[in-house]
């Protein structure tokens, strides 16, 4: 396996822009705290009405570890297993393409030779 550095995704670039504004603009930071949905809409985030949004900030003495929702488990058919074994299945290609490790502000993608 090789570790390849990839360019930041559009989503990560959008987050970086948001973070920069929060750090530099106290009024926006207060607006984000008071009404995250409206503040995030300025950055193109269309959030479902039933989604609860919480703004948390790291400090020198406090770091947050974000744990995403667990993936949904699904049954895999024999045909899908055979495709993955040969590396031809869209599931296999997607898994290789999306397996990333976030380190600092860089994204490293793991690709199989």
C-alpha positions as CSV (number, residue, x, y, z in Angstrom):
1,X,0.0,0.0,0.0
2,X,1.2,3.5,-0.8
3,X,0.2,6.7,1.1
4,X,-0.6,9.5,-1.3
5,X,-1.1,13.1,-0.3
6,X,-4.2,14.5,-2.1
7,X,-5.4,18.0,-2.6
8,X,-7.9,19.3,0.0
9,X,-11.5,18.4,-1.0
10,X,-13.9,21.2,-1.7
11,X,-15.7,20.3,1.5
12,X,-12.5,20.7,3.6
13,X,-11.7,24.0,1.8
14,X,-15.2,25.2,2.7
15,X,-14.6,24.2,6.3
16,X,-11.2,25.9,6.4
17,X,-12.8,29.2,5.1
18,X,-15.5,28.9,7.8
19,X,-12.9,28.3,10.5
20,X,-10.9,31.3,9.4
21,X,-13.9,33.5,9.5
22,X,-14.9,32.3,13.0
23,X,-11.3,33.0,14.3
24,X,-11.2,36.5,12.8
25,X,-14.8,37.7,13.1
26,X,-16.2,37.8,16.6
27,X,-19.6,38.9,15.4
28,X,-19.9,35.9,13.1
29,X,-18.6,33.6,15.8
30,X,-21.4,34.9,18.1
31,X,-24.0,34.4,15.3
32,X,-22.7,30.9,14.7
33,X,-23.1,30.1,18.5
34,X,-26.6,31.7,18.6
35,X,-28.0,30.2,15.4
36,X,-25.7,27.7,13.7
37,X,-28.2,26.8,11.0
38,X,-28.5,30.3,9.7
39,X,-24.7,31.0,9.9
40,X,-23.9,27.8,8.2
41,X,-26.4,28.5,5.4
42,X,-24.1,31.4,4.3
43,X,-21.5,28.7,3.5
44,X,-23.9,26.5,1.5
45,X,-24.8,24.0,4.1
46,X,-28.5,23.0,3.6
47,X,-29.3,21.2,6.9
48,X,-32.4,19.2,7.6
49,X,-34.8,20.9,10.0
50,X,-34.7,17.9,12.3
51,X,-30.9,17.9,12.6
52,X,-29.5,19.2,15.9
53,X,-26.4,21.4,15.4
54,X,-23.9,22.0,18.2
55,X,-20.9,24.3,17.9
56,X,-17.9,23.3,20.0
57,X,-14.5,24.8,20.1
58,X,-11.1,23.3,21.0
59,X,-8.9,25.1,23.4
60,X,-5.3,24.6,24.4
61,X,-6.5,22.5,27.3
62,X,-9.5,20.8,25.6
63,X,-9.7,18.8,22.4
64,X,-12.8,17.1,20.9
65,X,-12.8,13.8,19.2
66,X,-15.5,13.6,16.6
67,X,-16.9,10.1,16.2
68,X,-19.1,9.8,13.0
69,X,-22.3,7.7,12.8
70,X,-21.5,4.0,12.4
71,X,-22.0,2.7,8.8
72,X,-25.1,0.7,8.2
73,X,-24.4,-3.0,8.0
74,X,-25.8,-4.8,4.9
75,X,-25.7,-8.3,3.7
76,X,-23.3,-8.9,0.8
77,X,-24.3,-11.3,-1.9
78,X,-22.0,-14.0,-3.2
79,X,-21.7,-12.1,-6.6
80,X,-20.6,-8.9,-4.7
81,X,-18.0,-10.9,-2.8
82,X,-16.6,-12.3,-6.0
83,X,-16.3,-8.8,-7.5
84,X,-14.6,-7.4,-4.4
85,X,-12.1,-10.4,-4.4
86,X,-11.2,-9.5,-8.0
87,X,-11.1,-5.7,-7.3
88,X,-13.7,-5.0,-9.9
89,X,-16.7,-4.2,-7.8
90,X,-17.8,-0.6,-7.3
91,X,-17.8,-1.4,-3.6
92,X,-14.1,-2.2,-3.8
93,X,-13.3,0.9,-5.9
94,X,-15.3,3.2,-3.6
95,X,-13.7,1.7,-0.5
96,X,-10.2,2.4,-1.8
97,X,-11.1,5.8,-3.1
98,X,-12.8,7.0,0.1
99,X,-10.5,5.5,2.8
100,X,-8.8,8.6,4.1
101,X,-7.0,9.6,7.2
102,X,-7.2,13.2,8.4
103,X,-3.9,14.4,9.9
104,X,-3.8,18.1,10.7
105,X,-5.2,19.9,7.8
106,X,-3.9,17.5,5.1
107,X,-5.8,14.5,3.7
108,X,-3.8,11.3,3.1
109,X,-5.5,8.7,0.9
110,X,-4.5,5.1,1.1
111,X,-4.4,3.4,-2.2
112,X,-3.5,-0.2,-2.9
113,X,-0.9,-0.9,-5.6
